């Protein structure tokens, strides 16, 4: 499970873009987004680094989500 914080993810369009970006890397990925907390949980065969890089190309700087949250 990859858990990331995306501070600039603020709307439904962002949610769609983030989901499509992750699923373009791994069509079988599961993406669970909490827009209010700007968090995304991803089950994927791809690495966190690969996902963060793809999100950065779309303008979303991702950071690891704080643990225990």
ABEGO torsion letter per residue (X at the ends): XBBBBBAABABAAAAAAAAAAAAAABAABBBBBBAAAGBBBBBBABBAAAAAAAAAAAGBBBBBBBBGX
